Amino acid sequence: MRTLLWKLIENGSLSADEWESLISCEDPDFSEELKSQAASARDRVYGRKVFLRALIEFTSYCRNDSYYCGLRRSSSAERYRLSHDGILSACSLAYDLGFRTFVLQGGEDPYFTDERMASLICDIRSSFPEAAITISIGERSEESYRRMKEAGADRYLLRHETADSSHYKVLHPASMSLENRKNCLRVLKRLGYQTGAGMMIGSPGSSYRTLAEDMLFLQDLRPQMVGIGPFIPHHDTPFRNEPQGSVDLTLRMLSLVRLLDPHVLLPSTTALGTADENGQIRGLDAGANVIMPNITPMDARRKYSIYDNKKISGDEAAENLGYLKAELEAHGYIAALERGDYLS
């Protein structure tokens, strides 16, 4: 295993079989070495900074019917949309708290047309010219992505969820296409976005081999951001009775992604903090360097239920920013509210 680990560190690439060997290795001593190497790789590029992004979940409507998501079209989720002015107000609050990155996340809501999104992004850009704007609203056309980029968007998050075509069909209805998802990510990179992909760990039908396919895809795409979290079931989906994804395996994947690209912006996700009380700190210790405190108005935040028991008011919430800063400092990290761009 250590030979493979050093090959990864030296070359930044592995074969599918080699990835599977590293992913499946549960030896505690090796896990500690993997975590240590990942943290060291991050520290050489970014130091001990943890970039804090203001998360604004601005719509819970979604046209898709993904089998794992509590916001799927056929669920009974209580829907909401923040208004244009409401989103600007959330950005203003985040800015006053010191945040210099806004992450606008939502379902694939047809209400937010290209015109509405371009207008919104343009207003955010003119109001907060030095802030980074990240968008995460799913699959759209190349022209849509281009218009948002021209309006002032800097980054786009689009988790691919799984790079294995058979596994993708387990998670999504036939109307959705893995190839289209991958093509969207390639388009985003070509248009100059700082592009984020990512996957669920332990989702129904997954295996060490499917995770190896994820690593091959990331190895080829080379995104600037990667979002990884454990699968957590939602009671209003077909996967309601499926087991939660492994926290330890999630941490191992975080470390491997960090070693694949020491420069990657790698969140320690809310899902990880939901699955494990100390999950977000453990994620940082495994090589992550981003946390996204939630700035969404509380009445809406409660409705953005993509999985059960999602944390909305703990140290991942923007209201508790002081506590989060102190917690990070206690573990040897530095809370950074700056833009925190990818360092190439």
ZISUL-V104951 format. One record per residue. N is the residue number from 1. RES is the residue in one small letter. PSI is psi in radians with two decimals (NA if undefined). OMEGA is omega in whole degrees, -180 to 180 (* if undefined). Layout:
n=<N:N>
res=<RES:RES>
psi=<PSI:PSI>
omega=<OMEGA:OMEGA>
//
This chain:
n=<1:2:3:4:5:6:7:8:9:10:11:12:13:14:15:16:17:18:19:20:21:22:23:24:25:26:27:28:29:30:31:32:33:34:35:36:37:38:39:40:41:42:43:44:45:46:47:48:49:50:51:52:53:54:55:56:57:58:59:60:61:62:63:64:65:66:67:68:69:70:71:72:73:74:75:76:77:78:79:80:81:82:83:84:85:86:87:88:89:90:91:92:93:94:95:96:97:98:99:100:101:102:103:104:105:106:107:108:109:110:111:112:113:114:115:116:117:118:119:120:121:122:123:124:125:126:127:128:129:130:131:132:133:134:135:136:137:138:139:140:141:142:143:144:145:146:147:148:149:150:151:152:153:154:155:156:157:158:159:160:161:162:163:164:165:166:167:168:169:170:171:172:173:174:175:176:177:178:179:180:181:182:183:184:185:186:187:188:189:190:191:192:193:194:195:196:197:198:199:200:201:202:203:204:205:206:207:208:209:210:211:212:213:214:215:216:217:218:219:220:221:222:223:224:225:226:227:228:229:230:231:232:233:234:235:236:237:238:239:240:241:242:243:244:245:246:247:248:249:250:251:252:253:254:255:256:257:258:259:260:261:262:263:264:265:266:267:268:269:270:271:272:273:274:275:276:277:278:279:280:281:282:283:284:285:286:287:288:289:290:291:292:293:294:295:296:297:298:299:300:301:302:303:304:305:306:307:308:309:310:311:312:313:314:315:316:317:318:319:320:321:322:323:324:325:326:327:328:329:330:331:332:333:334:335:336:337:338:339:340:341:342:343:344>
res=<m:r:t:l:l:w:k:l:i:e:n:g:s:l:s:a:d:e:w:e:s:l:i:s:c:e:d:p:d:f:s:e:e:l:k:s:q:a:a:s:a:r:d:r:v:y:g:r:k:v:f:l:r:a:l:i:e:f:t:s:y:c:r:n:d:s:y:y:c:g:l:r:r:s:s:s:a:e:r:y:r:l:s:h:d:g:i:l:s:a:c:s:l:a:y:d:l:g:f:r:t:f:v:l:q:g:g:e:d:p:y:f:t:d:e:r:m:a:s:l:i:c:d:i:r:s:s:f:p:e:a:a:i:t:i:s:i:g:e:r:s:e:e:s:y:r:r:m:k:e:a:g:a:d:r:y:l:l:r:h:e:t:a:d:s:s:h:y:k:v:l:h:p:a:s:m:s:l:e:n:r:k:n:c:l:r:v:l:k:r:l:g:y:q:t:g:a:g:m:m:i:g:s:p:g:s:s:y:r:t:l:a:e:d:m:l:f:l:q:d:l:r:p:q:m:v:g:i:g:p:f:i:p:h:h:d:t:p:f:r:n:e:p:q:g:s:v:d:l:t:l:r:m:l:s:l:v:r:l:l:d:p:h:v:l:l:p:s:t:t:a:l:g:t:a:d:e:n:g:q:i:r:g:l:d:a:g:a:n:v:i:m:p:n:i:t:p:m:d:a:r:r:k:y:s:i:y:d:n:k:k:i:s:g:d:e:a:a:e:n:l:g:y:l:k:a:e:l:e:a:h:g:y:i:a:a:l:e:r:g:d:y:l:s>
psi=<-0.69:-0.54:-0.76:-0.69:-0.78:-0.53:-0.74:-0.81:-0.69:-0.71:-0.38:0.38:2.66:2.91:2.97:-0.79:-0.68:-0.73:-0.79:-0.66:-0.78:-0.74:-0.65:-0.12:2.03:0.21:2.14:-0.70:-0.72:-0.70:-0.71:-0.72:-0.72:-0.82:-0.76:-0.74:-0.68:-0.79:-0.70:-0.70:-0.75:-0.81:-0.58:-0.48:-0.86:-0.04:-2.62:0.29:2.40:2.00:2.19:2.16:2.44:1.99:2.19:1.86:1.67:-0.17:2.40:0.10:2.50:2.36:-0.28:2.86:0.73:2.38:-0.32:-0.18:2.28:-0.24:0.14:2.63:-0.66:0.09:2.94:0.38:2.48:2.11:2.68:2.78:2.30:2.49:2.92:-0.88:-0.58:-0.67:-0.74:-0.65:-0.70:-0.70:-0.71:-0.76:-0.78:-0.76:-0.76:-0.50:-0.19:-0.11:2.44:0.30:2.24:2.32:1.88:1.90:2.48:3.04:3.07:1.49:1.96:-0.34:-0.63:1.39:3.01:-0.71:-0.80:-0.73:-0.73:-0.73:-0.77:-0.86:-0.71:-0.74:-0.68:-0.78:-0.75:-0.54:-0.56:1.22:-0.47:-0.03:2.60:2.43:2.07:2.33:2.46:1.49:0.49:-2.73:2.24:3.09:2.85:-0.69:-0.67:-0.83:-0.68:-0.75:-0.68:-0.66:-0.78:-0.49:-0.31:0.07:2.47:-0.65:2.72:2.22:2.18:1.57:2.29:-0.33:-0.77:2.47:0.06:2.13:-0.67:-0.72:-0.67:-0.67:-0.42:-0.57:-0.32:2.68:2.91:-0.35:-0.23:2.56:2.23:-0.69:-0.66:-0.70:-0.81:-0.70:-0.67:-0.75:-0.69:-0.68:-0.77:-0.75:-0.74:-0.55:-0.11:0.17:2.57:1.96:2.37:2.24:-2.93:2.97:2.78:2.54:2.18:0.35:2.72:2.29:-0.03:2.87:3.02:-0.59:-0.71:-0.62:-0.58:-0.68:-0.66:-0.78:-0.65:-0.70:-0.81:-0.65:-0.63:-0.79:-0.68:1.03:2.76:-0.31:2.55:2.16:2.14:2.28:2.76:2.54:2.29:2.13:2.68:2.44:-0.33:0.63:2.88:-0.29:0.38:-0.55:0.14:2.62:2.66:2.59:2.68:2.26:-0.76:-0.71:-0.65:-0.77:-0.68:-0.71:-0.67:-0.80:-0.72:-0.69:-0.70:-0.71:-0.49:-0.73:1.71:-0.31:-0.13:2.53:2.04:1.81:2.53:1.85:2.83:-0.62:-0.69:-0.69:-0.44:-0.70:-0.46:2.26:-0.62:0.36:-0.68:-0.67:-0.72:-0.62:-0.72:-0.74:-0.42:-0.04:-0.08:2.84:0.38:2.42:2.48:1.52:2.50:2.12:0.01:2.39:2.43:-0.68:-0.56:-0.67:-0.67:-0.42:-0.22:1.27:1.54:-0.38:2.87:2.58:0.45:2.30:2.27:-0.14:0.18:-2.55:-0.08:-0.03:2.50:-0.47:-0.43:0.58:-0.70:-0.72:-0.75:-0.76:-0.78:-0.69:-0.75:-0.78:-0.66:-0.42:0.23:0.29:2.85:2.09:2.14:2.05:0.00:3.05:-0.76:0.97:2.78:2.28:1.95:NA>
omega=<-178:175:177:180:-180:175:177:-178:-177:-170:-178:178:178:173:179:-180:179:176:-178:179:180:-178:-174:-176:-177:179:-176:-180:178:179:178:178:179:180:-179:180:180:179:179:179:177:-176:179:-179:-172:-173:-177:179:170:-177:-179:-180:178:-178:178:180:-163:173:178:174:177:-180:-176:-178:-179:-169:-175:-166:179:177:-178:-172:-175:178:180:-179:175:-172:176:168:169:177:175:-180:178:178:177:178:178:177:180:177:179:-180:180:177:178:-179:176:167:174:178:-180:-174:177:174:177:-172:-178:179:-177:-180:177:-179:-179:-180:179:178:-180:-178:179:180:177:-179:-178:-180:-175:-169:-177:-179:174:180:178:180:176:-177:168:-174:177:-179:177:179:177:178:-179:-178:178:178:180:178:176:178:-178:-171:177:178:178:-179:179:177:172:179:180:-172:178:178:179:-179:175:-173:-172:174:-175:180:-179:-172:175:-179:177:178:179:-180:176:-180:178:178:-180:178:-178:-180:175:174:158:-166:179:172:177:-173:172:178:178:177:-178:180:-178:180:174:-179:179:177:174:176:175:-178:176:179:178:179:180:-176:-176:177:178:180:176:178:-177:175:178:171:175:-176:174:-172:-175:178:177:-178:-174:-176:-180:180:176:177:-177:175:-179:179:176:179:179:179:176:-180:-179:177:177:-180:174:177:-179:-177:-172:172:-164:-179:162:-161:174:178:178:177:176:-178:-177:-176:179:-171:-176:175:177:177:176:179:179:176:179:180:178:169:-177:176:-173:-180:180:175:-169:-178:176:-177:-179:-176:-178:-171:-179:172:-175:174:179:179:-179:-173:-180:-176:175:-179:-177:179:-177:-176:179:179:-180:178:-180:179:178:-180:180:180:174:180:180:178:-177:-180:180:-180:178:180:174:178:-177:*>
//
